[in-house]
Amino acid sequence: MSQKDTQQHSGKDSVEDSNGQRRFGRTELPPELQEAVKRAIRLEWITIGVLAVIVAAVALVMGNSQAMKAAWIEDLLSFIPPIAFLIAIRIINNPPSRKQPYGNHRAIGVGHLVASVALLVMGAFLVVDSAIGLITAEHPPIGSFHLFGHTIWQGWFMVVVMLLSVPGPVILGRMKLKLAKQLHNKVLYADADMNKADWQTGLATAVGVAGVGLGLWWFDGVAAIFVGASILYDGIRNLTTAITDLTDTRARTIEGNEEHPVIYQAEDHASSTDWVRQAGARVRDQGHVFHMEMFVVPEPGAALTLDRLQSLRDSLAELDWKLEDIVVVPVPELPAEVHGGTATMQSEGGQEFQEA
């Protein structure tokens, strides 16, 4: 067995083993990734702190503005991804068991799904609610403050708060984006992507409130719809990715736009082995790590020994830390669902299919 599969762990809810080494289930992370996890955890706690300040500040000044209400709700929803990440990063440490033979890596996918559904539902609500207010011509009443003997329109406080709320999340989002790619963590990636786009919400809300001050009452409703549509878009996009991952589609890059290159790397490596004539892999994304079934067609007359199979498995595990769970399967010909496969397979319903 390879080192990453023979390590034993306690069942305690911790992201570090007794030697202080950070792990994802059975996978012991390289030092640079251990540091990346620590940085990601710190950034998520900082994000929660920044969001708490923003939410409190917006609540103090939002009044009856639809745009401010939408921005405030978006800020509240922004708590979900960092909290989901912090919970999942602890759960996934538990090693595989008889009850959960593949470990707890799906906690990442579940967290991603929960955050996506929350965004989708609230985004749809805000779009509909703001559109109704716009259609019925609801004029948002924005009052005034008396400060040091001067009357100041409350809208200016709203504009200032929204503009000040932009830099923090945007900077944090850019910092988290790099770590999300390193760790192949889609909850962290979704969080970073939302943070990075927060400047649009802040600017749109500020413009909407300023428009009301100029007598353009409908600016507030339009800005609220824009914010709601932004939330809805994030929800749809992330929900699609979350469902795709949870339904065992072929492992893809963190952006979700192409197959993960480690699949081709592993297939090339297996094919280059002297006793292997052809190789193709079936790979699914478990969360942070991949489950790989490597099908190999042996050279004619090649001896299939346990040592050879184990050696190939160990060498595949060394290619990338994400390759945690690997099975090497000798076959007479590759199945249709892998690269280069031609063998006719049967689906669960009994219908045959063959790769085109």
Residue, then its C-alpha position, 0 to 999 in steps of 0.5 A: m500500500s502507498q503511504k497515503d493509504t496506510q496511514q492510520h488516524s484517530g477519529k477525533d474532529s480535528v484537521e491535524d493528526s497527532n504529529g501536527q500534520r494537516r490531512f484531508g481524510r487519509t491524505e497527508l498534505p504537502p507542507e505548502l498545502q498545509e500552510a495554504v489550508k491554515r491561510a484559508i481558515r484565517l482568511e475565512w475568519i477575517t471575512i466573517g469579521v469584515l462581513a459582521v461590520i458591514v452588515a451592522a453598518v448597512a443595517l444602521v443606515m438602510g432605512n426603506s431603500q429597496a437597494m440597501k435592503a437587497a445589499w444587506i441581504e446579500d451581505l447576510l448570505s455572504f456568511i454562508p460560504p465561509i461558515a460552510f468552508l470552516i465546518a467542512i474543513r473539519i468534517i473531511n478530516n475523519p478517515p474512511s470507515r465501514k459506514q462511509p468507505y469513501g471518507n467525508h470529502r463530500a462535505i465540501g460538495v454538500g456545503h457548496l450545494v447548501a450555499s448555492v440553494a440559499l443564493l438561488v432562493m434569496g436572489a429570486f425573491l429579491v428580483v421579484d420583490s424589487a420588480i413589484g415595488l418598481i411596477t407599483a411605483e413605490h417611492p422609497p422614503i429616505g429621511s434626514f439626520h440633524l447633525f451639529g445643527h445641520t440637516i443631512w440627507q440620510g442617503w449620503f450616509m448610505v452611499v458612503v457606507m456602500l462605497l466603504s464596504v467594497p474594498g474589504p471583500v474584493i481584496l479578500g476574494r482575490m487572496k482566497l481565489k489563489l488558495a481555492k485553486q491550490l486546494h481544489n476547494k469549490v466552496l472556497y472558490a465560490d466564496a472568493d468569486m462572490n467576494k471579488a464581484d462585490w464591487q458591483t453590488g456596492l457601486a450599483t446600490a450607491v448609484g441607486v440611492a444617489g439617483v433617488g436624491l436626484g429625484l429619480w425614484w426608480f433608480d432605487g428599484v432598478a439597483a435592487i433588481f440588479v443586486g438580486a439578479s447578481i445573487l440569482y446568477d451566483g446561485i444558478r452557476n454554483l448550483t449547477t457546479a455543485i449538482t454536477d460534482l455530486t452526481d459523479t460526473r468526470a472530474r473537472t477543473i475548479e472553474g468547471n469548464e474542462e476535464h482535470p488535466v491530472i486524468y490525462q497525466a495519470e493515463d499517460h503515466a500508466s500507458s508508459t509502464d512496460w507491461v501495459r499496452q493501453a490505459g484509461a481512467r474513470v475519475r470522479d471528484q470527491g470534494h478535495v480529492f479524486h477517486m480513480e479507477m485505472f483500467v489497464v490492458p496488459e501487453p500480450g503474455a505479461a504477468l499480472t502480479l500483485d507487485r506490478l499492480q501495487s507498484l503502478r498504484d503507488s506511482l499513480a498516487e505520487l503524481d498528485w496529492k488529489l489522487e487519494d483513492i486509486v484502484v487498478v483494474p486489469v481488463p481485456e479491453l478498455p470500457a467505453e466511458v474512458h479515453g480510448g475505450t471501445a468495449t460495449m458496456q451495459s447501463e443500469g437499465g440494461q441498454e447497451f451503449q458504445e463510445a462514438 
